[in-house]
Amino acid sequence: MDIDDISHFFTFDPILVSFSQIIWTYPNDILTLKLSNNMKIKKILVPTDFSKEANNAFNVAVSLSKQLDAEVSLLHVIDVPLQGSVSPSGEYHSPDGMDKLFVMKLVEKVRHDMDKKAKAAGIKVHKLIDFDRAYSKIVDLINKHEMDLVVMGSKGSSGFSELLVGSNTEKVVRLAPCPVLTVKSEQKDFQVRNVVFASSFTEPVVGVVEQLIDVQTMFNAKLHLVKVNTPNNFQTSKSNFKKMEDFAAKFKLENFTTNIYDDVSEDEGILNFADHINADLIVIPTHGRTGLAHLLNGSIAEDVVNHSAKPVLTIRTKV
């Protein structure tokens, strides 16, 4: 349900509340792009905490909505401990009147902030409010409403906060079944002309390349394939170029370049290469590892998302 489906909640206006980084380049000829309809982005979810980064993400989503004629759903998750219960009708019951009053006032303020953003956007925005852990509720709603894309702000993190906790954005990147576009800085006119696609070009990327091509086609952008060489995983240029050329031939890529970039780590190489060519967007596959597998192997995608100042689109590989 969205805000238009509920007539009353807590005795005020309708609203949905459910609880719960040296470079060699081998250029290819630029060919005419063919339009593709495979990537049908019709439902965009924008989680918000009303921060500057979240507002930047919302503005990008609005821009995409206007270009793609897609719906935008704005979600705010309130992470508070609730002592009461929620009835099947959606009414909140609490033994503590102050608790109920606090929740009512909180929801009222969130609703007001959402209304202001929706009105300023100039498009119809579905407004969603929930009580839960942010990342789990976001993933739940992606599945429930069959969202095609999540556009999400990210502050990034470092030190102990990155090692021990990670951000909600990183968790969503790891768990979301649909592509996740993370945004940090303001994008006044979100246009994508140069796209970086980083990969080993050996691991399976089932379901990723098709969406990568659609993103490229959507913006009529140039695609830059990059293989990062590191001291711990060095491979010859001949070998790497061969892998990328075979990859491009297999998926019939057009309007692209192949690149090798040397750096101390893969994530730093990706970021520095993107800066070097002044890319507008980084696209990277993610494997969605969790638990011990994630702890042992980590995630280059999450590291790139965490440290990139440029928008990053992560696409989960299909098993």
C-alpha positions in Angstrom: 0.0 0.0 0.0 1.0 3.6 -0.4 -0.1 6.8 1.1 -3.2 7.1 -1.2 -4.6 3.7 0.0 -5.1 4.5 3.7 -7.8 6.8 4.8 -6.8 7.3 8.4 -3.9 6.4 10.7 -3.4 7.8 14.2 -6.4 10.0 13.4 -4.4 12.2 10.9 -4.2 12.4 7.1 -3.7 9.3 4.9 -0.2 7.8 5.1 1.3 4.4 4.8 2.9 3.2 7.9 3.8 -0.5 8.2 5.9 -1.8 11.1 7.8 -4.5 10.8 41.9 4.2 -9.1 49.8 3.6 -15.3 47.0 2.9 -18.0 47.0 1.3 -21.4 44.0 1.9 -23.7 42.8 -0.1 -26.7 40.0 1.9 -28.4 37.4 0.2 -30.6 35.4 1.8 -33.4 32.4 3.6 -32.3 29.3 1.9 -33.7 25.7 2.9 -33.8 23.9 1.8 -30.7 20.7 -0.3 -30.9 17.9 0.5 -28.6 17.1 -2.1 -26.0 14.1 -2.6 -23.9 15.5 -5.3 -21.6 16.0 -3.0 -18.7 12.6 -1.9 -17.8 12.9 0.5 -15.0 9.4 1.4 -14.0 9.6 1.3 -10.2 12.4 3.3 -8.3 12.8 3.1 -4.5 14.5 5.9 -2.7 15.3 5.3 1.0 15.7 8.6 2.8 16.9 9.9 6.1 16.5 13.5 4.9 20.3 13.9 4.9 22.1 15.9 2.2 23.3 12.6 0.5 19.7 11.2 0.6 18.4 14.4 -1.0 21.1 14.1 -3.7 19.9 10.5 -4.4 16.2 11.6 -4.5 17.0 14.3 -7.1 18.8 11.7 -9.3 15.7 9.4 -8.9 13.4 12.3 -10.0 15.6 12.9 -13.0 15.6 9.2 -14.0 11.8 9.1 -13.4 11.3 11.9 -15.9 13.6 10.3 -18.5 12.1 6.8 -18.1 8.6 7.5 -17.1 9.1 5.5 -13.9 7.3 5.7 -10.6 9.3 6.9 -7.5 8.6 5.6 -4.0 10.2 7.5 -1.1 10.8 5.4 2.0 11.7 6.5 5.5 12.4 3.9 8.1 12.1 5.0 11.7 14.5 3.0 13.8 13.0 3.3 17.3 12.2 0.7 20.0 8.4 0.4 20.1 7.0 -0.9 23.4 3.4 -1.2 22.1 1.8 -3.3 19.4 0.1 -2.8 16.1 -3.3 -4.1 15.4 -4.3 -5.7 12.1 -6.1 -2.5 11.2 -2.8 -0.5 11.6 -3.6 1.2 14.8 -0.8 1.6 17.4 -1.5 0.5 20.9 0.8 1.4 23.8 0.6 1.0 27.5 2.5 4.3 27.7 0.6 7.3 26.4 3.8 9.3 26.0 5.2 6.5 23.8 2.1 6.7 21.5 2.3 10.5 21.5 6.0 10.4 20.6 5.4 8.0 17.7 2.5 10.1 16.4 4.5 13.3 16.4 7.4 11.6 14.8 5.3 10.2 12.0 3.6 13.5 11.5 7.0 15.3 11.1 8.2 12.6 8.6 5.0 12.9 6.7 5.4 16.7 6.5 9.0 16.4 5.3 8.0 13.9 2.7 5.1 16.0 1.4 7.5 19.0 0.9 10.0 16.8 -1.1 7.2 15.3 -3.2 5.7 18.6 -4.0 9.1 20.1 -5.0 9.8 17.1 -7.2 7.1 17.9 -9.7 6.1 14.3 -10.1 3.9 11.8 -8.3 5.8 10.3 -5.4 4.6 7.4 -3.3 5.4 8.0 0.3 6.2 5.1 2.6 7.0 5.0 6.3 8.1 2.0 8.3 9.5 1.0 11.6 12.3 -1.5 11.5 16.0 -1.8 10.7 16.5 0.2 7.6 18.4 -2.3 5.4 16.1 -5.2 6.2 13.0 -3.2 5.5 14.4 -1.8 2.3 15.1 -5.3 1.0 11.7 -6.4 2.1 10.0 -3.6 0.2 12.1 -4.3 -2.9 10.8 -7.8 -3.0 7.2 -6.9 -2.0 6.8 -4.2 -4.6 9.0 -5.7 -7.2 11.2 -2.6 -7.4 13.5 -2.3 -10.5 16.1 0.1 -9.0 17.1 1.5 -5.7 18.6 5.0 -5.7 20.3 5.6 -2.3 22.5 8.2 -0.7 25.7 7.2 1.0 28.0 9.1 3.4 30.7 6.4 3.3 32.6 5.3 6.3 36.2 4.5 7.4 38.2 3.1 10.2 36.3 1.1 12.9 32.9 2.1 11.6 33.7 0.6 8.2 35.3 -2.5 9.7 32.8 -3.3 12.4 29.5 -1.9 11.3 29.3 -0.8 7.7 26.5 1.4 6.4 23.0 0.6 5.6 23.9 1.4 2.0 26.6 -1.3 1.9 24.1 -3.9 3.4 21.5 -3.0 0.8 24.2 -3.3 -2.0 25.0 -6.7 -0.6 21.4 -8.0 -0.2 19.2 -6.2 -2.8 18.1 -8.4 -5.7 17.8 -5.4 -8.0 20.4 -2.9 -9.1 21.4 -0.3 -6.6 22.6 3.2 -7.6 24.5 5.0 -4.8 24.9 8.7 -4.8 27.0 11.0 -2.6 27.5 14.4 -4.2 25.0 16.6 -5.9 24.2 15.7 -9.5 22.6 18.9 -10.9 22.0 17.3 -14.3 22.3 13.5 -14.1 23.7 12.7 -17.5 25.9 9.7 -18.1 28.4 9.9 -21.0 31.2 7.7 -19.8 30.6 4.4 -17.9 33.3 2.4 -16.2 32.7 -1.4 -16.0 35.2 -3.1 -13.7 35.5 -6.9 -13.7 38.0 -9.8 -13.6 36.4 -10.8 -17.0 36.7 -14.4 -15.9 34.0 -14.8 -13.3 30.5 -15.4 -14.3 28.4 -12.2 -14.6 25.1 -13.8 -15.5 22.4 -11.1 -15.6 24.8 -8.2 -15.2 26.1 -7.5 -18.8 22.6 -7.3 -20.2 21.7 -4.6 -17.7 25.1 -2.9 -18.3 24.3 -2.7 -22.0 20.9 -1.3 -21.3 22.4 1.4 -19.1 24.8 2.3 -21.8 22.1 2.4 -24.4 19.8 4.4 -22.1 22.3 7.3 -21.9 24.0 6.7 -25.3 27.2 6.5 -23.3 30.7 5.2 -24.0 31.7 2.1 -22.1 35.2 1.7 -20.6 36.1 -1.9 -19.6 38.9 -1.9 -17.0 41.0 -4.7 -15.5 42.9 -3.6 -12.5 46.4 -5.2 -12.0 47.6 -5.4 -8.4 50.9 -6.6 -6.9 49.1 -9.6 -5.4 47.2 -10.4 -8.6 49.4 -9.4 -11.5 48.6 -10.6 -15.0 50.3 -9.7 -18.3 48.8 -7.1 -20.5 48.5 -9.6 -23.3 46.4 -11.9 -21.1 44.2 -9.1 -19.8 43.5 -7.5 -23.2 42.6 -11.0 -24.5 40.1 -11.5 -21.7 38.4 -8.2 -22.3 38.3 -8.6 -26.1 36.8 -12.1 -25.7 34.3 -10.7 -23.2 33.3 -7.9 -25.6 32.9 -10.3 -28.5 30.8 -12.7 -26.4 28.4 -10.1 -25.4 28.6 -8.1 -28.7 29.6 -4.9 -27.0 29.7 -1.7 -29.0 31.1 1.8 -28.4 33.7 0.7 -25.8 37.4 0.8 -24.9 39.5 -1.8 -23.1 41.9 -0.7 -20.3 44.4 -2.0 -17.9 45.2 -0.1 -14.7 47.9 -0.7 -12.2 47.3 0.1 -8.6 47.8 -1.2 -5.0 44.3 -2.7 -4.7 41.4 -3.4 -7.0 39.0 -0.9 -5.4 41.5 1.9 -5.5 42.3 1.1 -9.1 38.7 1.3 -10.1 38.3 4.6 -8.3 41.5 6.1 -9.7 40.7 4.9 -13.3 37.3 6.5 -13.1 38.8 9.8 -12.0 41.5 9.5 -14.8 38.9 9.3 -17.5 36.4 11.6 -15.7 33.7 8.9 -15.7 30.1 9.8 -14.8 29.2 6.3 -13.5 30.9 3.2 -12.2 29.2 -0.1 -12.8 30.4 -3.1 -10.9 29.0 -6.6 -10.2 28.3 -7.8 -6.7 28.0 -11.4 -5.6 25.8 -10.8 -2.6 27.9 -12.8 -0.2 26.8 -12.9 3.4 28.0 -14.3 6.7 31.5 -16.0 6.8 31.9 -15.9 3.0 31.5 -12.1 3.1 33.8 -11.8 6.1 36.6 -13.9 4.5 36.3 -12.6 0.9 35.0 -9.1 1.5 33.4 -7.2 -1.3 35.1 -4.9 -3.8 31.7 -3.6 -4.8 31.0 -2.4 -1.3 34.5 -0.9 -0.9 34.0 1.1 -4.2 30.5 2.2 -3.0 31.9 3.3 0.3 34.8 5.3 -1.1 33.6 6.6 -4.4 32.6 10.2 -4.9 31.0 9.3 -8.2 27.7 7.5 -8.6 28.1 3.7 -8.5 25.6 1.2 -9.9 26.0 -2.3 -8.4 24.3 -5.2 -10.2 23.9 -8.5 -8.4 25.0 -11.6 -10.4 22.5 -14.3 -10.8 23.4 -17.7 -9.4 
